[in-house]
């Protein structure tokens, strides 16, 4: 890169792209600039000086997806290089570097912000610019949110939120179906950074000024635009949206627009009512005022109005949530609404916008268990939902993913304390009731149906979203799918494991936990080489390690350990990555857990980890690691004893010090007794291997061991007539042969030493009979 840079590659690329028309060449040239800027602040600053910031914006202005994505990545690389950030989770900028390059950072982000409302750029470029702002304004990154508010950036984002495809004239912005959604996410991201009252007030005031300015304009277009903008606010920074809606006259204006004869006004008013009914108390108020208006609109001849009115009715009708006892509308009306949504979803020739709203209606109605069962039985409706998801349209994301979350019951349930329930009954307080169709058997059935219909492919397409909450919902659905062992193969086959990795590393805390648990479940039943090919088998280790955190429940710990056990068995690279992620200390802590299954799983991971020379070295140190394994050989649980004895068998094969450490335990003889006389053939075999290793490693230790009754017990093992113990018997013969070769025992003493175990057994039986 340095040689190319010194030879003037940037200048040549700049000249080439002034005349080049082939998009493939342009895209590759942009990627070359990206490579030059990567992790080098000096080169990056030189690139900015030579090409100029407008060059990047010019390259971004395209309808070719690869070119836009390459330019977006290049601009992020530039910001990373001059701030010290990386494209990794929890990557933070270097303060000294940011301070040094603050002017360039401010200029670059300001240019991006001003380009948001550029009327000449493509919709795809506008979306990419807003995505760059989403990634860089947060206080954890470049901390530019307050600066954005200062330079009136919120007004520009609100302009995008208020843009309508129906109003097309020369100065209209080009937008995509996802533009308003991305702008809403950007506003929400900025509002997250308003962490003190004064900043929040400034944010709300700027939004209120925009709304006021539009409302004071007498024409109908301004009223429509402000309603669309308020809808976006209710989908983004909800608190600000609710503040604006609750101001005098705003909701009344929206309800009046819903009753007008203008179809566009009816349409945007319906969408705003849907968004406004976001909280139970607000929905309750709208049931009285808005329901009649929505019912009237549902009789409209225009399908776009009907489907929006339908979604509004669905949302108001589902305001009881999961509580089966609350029915805002008459019994049976929920099923009728669901059937109406289904018709819009599956009817051939319907445009994507109508199907999107039908999916959103189902998102609310599928809180009802009866609707869930009816929908899952309808293969055409499920396919319609999945096909809508495969489009990757961000504005359809909420409806599709929420419906899927409801179908697989992937939401958090509040655990009910029996004592509090009795107290509530005594106080005659309402107690939520769960529907019988939400029992685990019914949920499992729905999961299998969805997986067989190919829901994973739809979820993979929707993973491109920048919204952390949406990522969390997608992760919840994936986790629910992976809870059923029989469908995990389909999840991997359709690309689920690949998209789960970024979901497990970026997003909300809950989202990362669900994605990591889904990865654990995949890693348990599917060969890691198939589930996580190539570099992915190393990348998956970090999210699995996060599952070993004390905040995670026992099931999450256990599943992560099982997956790590399979990964540790793969190769030395995976074992080294586990050690690098501080895995050894976490696994050792879990080995000492009181929970049998956790202790067993942790011991099994350790059994595979000891194949690493570094782990052997740590066991040789001045600690009790070998002692713990030796004592676990005496465990009643066969699987734990098997894993512990397996680990000891490997350690004693490669390390004389580990052999010595066994004899430093006060009860070392009891350990050997348990191993040699173990009822489990597998544990007994491992015990014989440990003895063989001790004899090979040290004559001194072998003498100490064979001076005890262990020698007689080994002779006893050689006389056993049990096919299941064939390996242990063969190993016992090897041990005796090695002992003879080392002159630890005399060959002629064999017959004297060997007790006739069959004669003893017969005598014991006679004694019992007497």
N, C-alpha and C positions, 0 to 999 in steps of 0.2 A: 504494500500500500504506500509506504514511504517513498519508494522509488518512483511509482506511478505519479504520486503527488508532486514530487520534485520535477518530473518531466512535463508538468502542466496539464495533467489529465482533466482537471476541473474546467480550465479555460476551453479546452477542446470540446468537452461535453456541452458547455454553454453555447458554443458556436454551432455545434451539430444540431442541437434541439431548436435552434431558431428557424431551421429550414426543414427538419425531419417531420414527416407526416405519419410514418408507420408506428402504430401504438406499441407494438411489441418491442421495437428498438428503443422507443422513449421510456418504456417501463424498465428495461434492463439498464439504461443509462441512469435513471433515478436510483436504482438499486446500487449501482456503482458509487454514486455520490453518498448513499447511505453507508456503504462499506468504508469509504474514506473518512467519514465523520465519526464512526463507531469508537467510543471510549477515548477520544482524543480532542481535548478542548481547543488546543492551538490550531490544529488542522481545521476544526469546525468553524472557528472564527474567520480563518482565511477563506473558507468556502463561502461563508455569508458575505464577506467583503467582495469576493469575485462575482458571485452569482446574484446576490441581493435577495432580500426576503420576498419581493414580488415574484421572483422566478418560481419559488416553491408554490405560491398561490396560483400561478399560471399553470404549473404542472398538475395541480390538484383539480383544476377546472376541466373535468372530463366526465363522460358517461360510461367510460370503460372501467369496469370494477377493479381489474388488476392494477391499472395505472393509478387509480385513486388510492387503493390500499397501499401501494408501494410508496406514494408520496406522503401519505399519512404516517407510515412507519418511519420514513426518512425524517420527517419533521419532529417526530417523537425522539428519534436518535439524536438529532441536533440539540433538543432540549435536555436530553439525558447527558450528553457530552459536556455541555456548559454548566450543568448543575451537579453532576456526580451521581445522578440516579441511574438505576438499571431497571429493565423490564422484569422485575421479580417482586414477589410478595414482600411487603414490609421494607422495600428498598426506599431509603430516605436520601434527600440531597445532602451534599457536603456544604455546610454553612459558609466556609471560607470561599469556596468556588462560586457559590450563588452570589455572595457579596461582590466578588470580583467582576462577575458577568451580569449583575442585576440590570444594567441598562439594556443589554442585548435581550435578556429574558423579557423585560417589560415591553420592549419594542415588538418582539416576535408575537407575544400573546395579545398585545394591543392590535396588531395587524390582523390576527386571527379573529379577534372580537369584532372589529369594524367590518370584516368580510362576511360576517354572519348575515348581514342585511344587504349584501351586494346583490343587486338585481340581475347582474349579468352571468353569475356563476350557476352551475348545474345544481340540481337538488342533491345529488350524490356528494358533491363537493361540500355543500352546506352541512350535510349530516356529518361528514368527516371532521369538519372544523369544530362543530359542537362536541363531537366525541373527544377531540383533543383537549378542549376546554374542560370537559368532565374529568379527564385523567389528570389534569395539571393544576386545577384551581384549589384542590383540597389542601388543608394545613399540613397534612403528612407529606405532600409533594412540594409544589412551588408556592403554596400559601398565597394564592393570588385572588381569593374570593372577595376580600374587602376592597382590594384595588379595583376589581371588576365593578363592584357596586358604586365606587367613587366616580368612575368614568362613565356612569349611566349605562353600563352594559346590560342591565336588566331590561331596559326599554327595548334594546335590540332583540333580545331573546323573546320578549313579549310580542314583538312584531312578527316573529316567526310563528309563535303560538296562535296569533290571530289570522294567519294567512289561510285562505280557502282556495281550493282548486276551482271552485265554481266562479270565483271572481278573476277572470283572466283578461288582462289588458297590458299595455306596453310596459308599465312599471311594476307589474306583479312579479313576485319572487317565484322561481322554480322550486317546488318542494316535492318530496317523495311521500308515500303513505306513512313513513316512519318519522318524518321531520318534526311534527308537533309532539310526538311521544318523546323523541330524543331531547327536544327543547325543554319539555317538562322535567325530564330526568336531570338535565343540566341545572335548571332552577332549583330542584330539590337538593342537588349536590352543593350548590352555592349556599343554600339556606342552612345546611348542616354546619357550615363554618361560621354562621352567625351565633357564636356561643355566649354572647352577653346581650343584655336587654337593649342597649343603645344600638347595637349593630342590627338586631332583629327589627327594631323600630324603623331604621333607615331603609331596610329591605322592604318592609311592608308599605312605607310611605311612597317609595319609588313605584311600586306596583299600583298603589292606590292612585297616584298621579296619572299613570297610563290609563287606568280605567276611567277616571274622572274626565280626562281629555277626550276620550272616545264618546262618553255619555253626553258631553256638552255639544258634540257635533250633531246637528239636527238630522242628517240623512240616515236612512235605514241601514246602509252598509256598515256604518260605524257601530250600530247596535248589534248587528250580527257578528262583527269582528270581535267586539268586547265579550260577547257571550262565548264565542269559541275560545278566546284567551282565558276566560274564567274556568272553562272546562279543563283546559290544560293545567291550570293552577291546582285544580282539585285532583288531578292525576299526579302532580309533582309535590310541591310544598303544601301539603293538605291544610296545615294550620293557617297559612296565609290565604288560601282559597276560601276556607270557611269564614275567615274574618271579612273578606270582600263580599261574600254571598250574604252574610248576616247584616250588612249595612242597609240602611233604610232604602227601600225602593228597588233594590237589585233583584231579589227573588220575584217580586211582583212584576217587574219588567219581563223577566224570563217566562213567567206563567202567561202573561198577556201575549208574548210572542208565540207561545205554543198554541194559542187559540186564534192566531191571525190566519188569513187565507193564503199568505205567502208560503210556499212549500219550503224554501230555504230557511226561513225564520222558524217554521215548525220543526225542521230537522235539527238545527243547532240548539234550539230550546230543549228538545227531547234529550239530546246528548248531555246538556248541562244538568237537567233534572236527574239523569242517571248518575252522573258524577257527584251531584250534591247529596244524594241519599247514601253517603258513604258510612255514616255512623248511625247507630240504632236510634238515638234520640231524634236525629234529623229525618231519618226515614219515617219514623212514627208521625212526625208533623206533616210530612208530605203525603202519607197515606190518606189523610183527610182532604188536603187541598189539591194535591196533584193527581191522585188516582183517577178521578172522574175525567180530568182533562186528557190523561193518557188513554183511557178507555175510548174516549171520543176520537182521538187521533188514530187509534188502532182500527177504526172503521174506514180510514182514508183509502182511497183507490191507489194512492202512490205507495209502492212496496217499501221504498226507503224510509218513508214516514212510519209505516206500519211496523217495520222491524225495530225501529228505535223506540216507538211507543211500547212495543212488546218487551224490550229489554228493561225499560223503566218499570213496567208492571212486574216483571220477574224480580227485579231488585227489591221493590217494595214488598212483594209477596214472600221474599225469603228473609225478611228482616228479623225473623225469629231465630235465625241461625240454625244450629244443630239441635235445638230444643224441639223435639217432636210434638210437644203439647201446645206450642204457640202457632196459630194459624191466622195471619193478618187478614187473609181473604177466606171466602167460604170453602168448605171441604170440596176437593175435586178440582178446584180452579188451578192448582199448581200443575196437575197432570195435563190439563188443557193447554196451559201456557207452554209446557215442555213439548207437547205435540206440535204446537205452532212453531216453536223454535226449530224443531226437527225438520219440519216441512221447508223452512227457509234454508236450512243447512244442506239438505240432500237434493233439492229441486235442481234438475239440470239447467245449465245456462245462467245460473245466478252469478252476479258479479261478486268479487272478493269482499267488497264493502258490506254487502247484505249478509254474507256468510259469517263475516267477522262479528257482526252484531248478534247473529243467531247464537254463535259460540259464547258470547258474553252473557246472553240471556240464560244459557244452560249453566254457566259458571255460578250463577246465583241459585238456580233451581236445583242443582245437584247437591245442595245441602240437605235436600229431602231424600231419604234412603230409597223410597219407592221409585222416585225419578231415576236414581242411579241404576237400579236393577233393570228398569224399563229401557234405559239408554244403552246399557251394555248388551242387552238382547238384540238391539237394533244394529246389525253389522254395517248397514249403509250409513247410518249417522256417525258411527265410530270412524269409518273410513273418511267421511266428509271432514271430520274434526282433524284427523291425521294429515289429510291432504292440505288442509288450511295451514297446519303447523309447518309442513314441508316448504311452504312458500317463504318462510323466514321473515314474514312481515311483522315488524316490531309492534305495530298497532293492534295486531291480532293476538299478540303473545298473552296478554292478561286473560282473555276469555278462554283460550285453549288450555293454558297451563293450570288455571284455577279449576276448570272443569276436571282435568286429569287428577289434580290434587284431591278434589272431593271424591272422585270415583274410587281412588285407592286409599282413601282415609289417611292421607299423608300429613294431616295437620296435627298440631299439638293438642292433646286433650288434658283438661284440668283434672287432676286426681281428686276424687271426692272423699273427704274424711267421713267415715260412717257416723261418728259422734256429732259432727256438724250437720249431717243430713237429718238426724233425729231431732236436733235442736231447731232446725229450720221447719220441720214438720210441726213441732210443738208451737212454734211462733206463727204457724200458718203462712210461712214464706214460700214463694214459688220455687220448686226444685226442677231443674232441667231433666228431661227424660230422653234416654237414648233409644233409637228405633231398633227393633229386632233384626232388620235387614242390614244393620251395621255390625253384626257379629263377625268374628274373625273368619269363619268359613265362607261367608258371602263375600267378604273383602278379598280373600285369596282367589276365589273364583273370578272376580272382576279383574284382578291383576293378570291372571293367566290369559283371559280373553284379550285384554289390551296388548299384552306382549305378542300374542299370536297374530294380532292384526297389524303389527309393525309400528307400534307407538314410538319405539326408540328412534327411528329415523326422523320422525317429526320433532322430537325433543332435541336431537343433534342439530337440526336446522335452526332451532330457536335459541341455541346457546350463544349466538353472536351478540346478544343484548349487552348493553353497558349497565343495566339496572341490577344492582346487587340483590334487591328483593326478588326480582324475577329469577335471577340465578338460584336463589335459595329455593324457590318453588320448584324449579326444574330439578334441583338436587333431591328434594323431598320425593318427587315422583320416581326418580332413578332408584333411590334407596328402597322405596316401597316395592318396585319391580324386582330388585335384587334380593328382597326378603324371601321370595319364592325360588327355591333352588332350581326348579325345572326350567325357568326362563332366563337364567343368568347367561347361558350360551348365546341366546338370541340378542341379549343386550350387547355382548362383546362383538358378535357378528355384525351388528348394524352400527358399530362405531361408538357405542356408549362409553367404553373404558377410556377411549382417547379424550373425549370431552369432559369426563369426570375429573381428570387430573387438574386442569385449570380451575374447575369449580371447587376442588378441594383446597386450592391454594389462595384463591382470591374471592372476596365477597363477605357476606355477613358471617358471624361466628356460627350460627345455626346452620347456614348453608354449607359451610366448610365441613362441619361435623357430619351432616347427612351425606355429602359427597364422599367423604373419607370412609364412612361406614359402608357405603355401596361398593367402594373399591375393595374394602376388606372382604366383603361377602363374595365378590368375584374372585379374589385371590385365594379363597379357601377351597372352592370346588373346581376351578379351572386352572390347568397348568399355567404357571406364571409366564412361561416362554410363549404361550399362545395368547394369553390375556394381555400381557404387557411386553410386546416384542421390542427388541433393540434397547435404546436409551430409556424407554418408558419403565423398564423393570427397576431402574435406579431412581427415576423421578417419583415413582409411587411410594417410595420408602418414607419420605418426609410426612405426607398426610397420614400414613399408617402410624408413624411415631407420635403424631399429634393426638391420635386416638388413645394413647397410653397415659394421657394426662389425668391426674386425680379427679378433675371436674367431669370427665366422661364416666358413664355408668359401667357396671361390670360386663354387660353384654358387649359394649363397644370395645372395652379392653380385651376381652376374650377373642372376639372376631379379628381384631388387629393382630393379636399374637399368633393366631392360627395362620393368617396370611403371611406374616413375617417368617413364620416357620418354613413355609413353602419357598419363600424368596431366599432365605438363608441357605437352603439346600441347593440352590441353583449353581452359584459359582463364587469365587473369591471377591469379585467386584461388588456383588450385592452385599456380601458380608462386610466388606470395608465401608460401604455406604452406611450400613446400619450402625457401625462403630462411629463413623464420622458424625452421625446425627445424635450422638450421645445415647445410643440404644442400649449399650451394655448395662449402664447403671439403672435405667428404667426397667429392664428385663429382670435384673437381679432383685430389685425392690419388689416386683410382682411375684417372684419365686417365693417370697416370704409372706405372701398374702394368706389370710385364713381361709379364703374362698378356694375350695379344692380345685375347681375347674381352671381358675386363674393361675394357681401355683403349677398345675399340671402343664398348661399351655406354655407358660414362661420357661419351664424346665425343658420342654420340647424344643423351643427356640434355641435355648442354650446348647442343647445337644447338637444342633446343626452349626451353631456359631463356633464351637470349639475346634472346628476344622481350620479356623483362621490362626496363623502363627501368632498374631498379636494377642488373641484371646488366650492362647496357651501360655504366652509370656505373662499375662496378667494373673493367671491361675498359679503360676510359679512364685509369684510375689508373696510378701509377708501379709497374708490375709486368710480369711476362712472360706474362700470360694470352694476349694476342694472338699473341705469338711462338710459344707452344706450339701454338695452333691452326694457325698458318701452317706450322710444321714438320710437323704431322700431315697437311697437304695432300700431302706428299711420300711418305706411307706407301704401301707396296706393297699393303696390304690395302685393297681398293676401298671397303668399307663405312665404314672409319675415315676415309679420305680424303674420302668423300662427306659424312660428318657434319661434319668439320672445315671443309671448304670451304663447306658450307651455313651454318655458324655465322658464318664470315667474311663471306659474302655478305650476311647480315642486318646484321652489325655495321657493315660499310662503307656500307650503305644509309642508316644513321641517324646515323653518327658520323664526323665528319672526323678526330677525334683517333685513332680506330681505324685509319683509312686511313694516317695519318702513321706510326703504330706499326709497320705492316707494313714500311715503308721504313727503319725503324731497325734491322731485322734485317740482319746482315752478308750473308746469303745470299738477300736478298729476290728478286733476279733469278732465281735457281734455282727459287724457289717458283713464280714466274709462269711460267717455262719448263715446269715440271712440270704446272701447271694447264692451260695452253693446249694442250700437246702430249700430254695424258693419253689413254691407251688407252680409258679409261672415258668414254662419252658424257656420263654424269651429272656426273662430276667436271669434265669439260671445260666443260660448260654453266655450272656454278657458277663456274669460273674466269673465264669471259667476263663473268658478272654482276659479279664483283668488279672487273674492269677497267672495266666500264661505270660502276660506282659511284664508282671513283677519279676517272674523267674528269669525272663530274658534280660531285663534291665539291670538287676542288681543281685549278686550272689548273697550279699549280706542280708538284704530284705527277704530274699527267697528262703534263706536258712531260718530267719525269724518266723516266717509264715509256716514253713513245713515242720517246724518243731512243735506245732500245735496239733489239735485234732482235725485240722483242715485236710491233712494228708489222708487220714482215714476216710473222711467224708468224700474225698475225690475218688478213692478206691471204690467207695460205695456207688458213686455216680457211674463208674465204668461198668458196673454189674446190672444197671437198670435195663429193663426190657420194655422200652416205651418209644415208639416211633416219633412221637411229638418232641422227644428230648434227644433225638439223634445227633443234632449239632453240639449239644452240651456234652454228650457222651464222648463224641469224637475229640472235642477240645480237651476233655479231662484226660484222655489217653495221651494227647500231645503234651499236656502239662507234666504228666508222669515221665514221659519219654525225655523231655527237656531236663527234668530234675535228675534223671539217671545219668544223662550225658554230662551234666554239671557236677556229678558225684555228690548230689545233695541227699540221695537215697540209694540203697543197695538193691540191685535187681533181685537177688535171691531172697530179699526180705518181703517181696511182694505178697507171696502166699500167706505169710505170717500176719502181715499188716492188714490184709483185706478181710473185713468182716463178711460173713455170709449173710447178706441182707435178706435173702429169701428164707433162710432157716430162721432168722430172727423174726421175720414177719409171721411165719407159721406159728412160732412159739407164742407170739403176742396174741394171735387169734385164738389159740387154744386157751390161753389165760382168760381172755374175755368171755369165751363160751362157758368155762368153769364158773 
